[in-house]
Amino acid sequence: MVRVNAITLYVGDVLTYLDSIWNHAPVLERLIAKGLIDDAIRRDSIELSATELQEAMDGFRRARGLLTATATEAWLTAKGLSYQRFEQLVEREAQLARLKDRVIASRMADWFTAELAGFDQVRLMILSFADVEHAQEIWRTAIQDPDRLAYQAEEAWTRGVLNETIGVFQTWLRHERPTWLPETAFGCPAGTILPLQPLPDGGIALIKVLSYQHAQRDQATQHAFRQKLFTAWLDEQRAQATITWNWGTHELQSQTPTVGD
């Protein structure tokens, strides 16, 4: 794949290394997803007419501000793309959008009914303490007068008893709730002070509910649903796929491969 001085790095070595350092977005998982998507596009014979392709290209350029031929040529040069490769990328993006529509169409209504509550949203004020004693001291006062918590937080910061390992203001959807955030946070009225919660880093969290909002059937929620549904479909396809890795002269085949997180 690449040679550095006397060292040759092969594709398998590079991908394994990238996967290990980018554990939040595994490269190998993305490659598998691309293969599954390309296979579905081929299997479903998703093709675009010349008019549809032109519309897709026009939309692609508008979305990136490439409103003139000069701007488009400069963008292609910066990306190192030929015009033919540009057409191929836009065509695949349009095919992917059509595949998503097909996958999601049969599932959207049922999921909206069953999973809508997972998009309830809560805004929180979170103070992280290094020790239980300081947390309990401020928590007892906050229970009596929640409106003074901001003042107490400033005072605690001055005293040096707050951690900096977690953001003070956070927003969470119910389906993304971390394990340290209790389910009871969703549905509480504004101003509620929750019981102290242990954090993964060993700290203690004092949590105040700032607001709670039931999920709405709006455009943002529908977009999030589409993403979640398509991800679930990809997981189903991956579980059924036969995947063969070619690591140089070695070949490894598995029905349900394990890829590092």
Summary of the structure (lengths in Angstrom):
residues: 261
radius of gyration: 25.0
end to end distance: 23.5
largest distance: 69.2
contacts: 661
relative contact order: 0.13
helix: 55%
strand: 17%
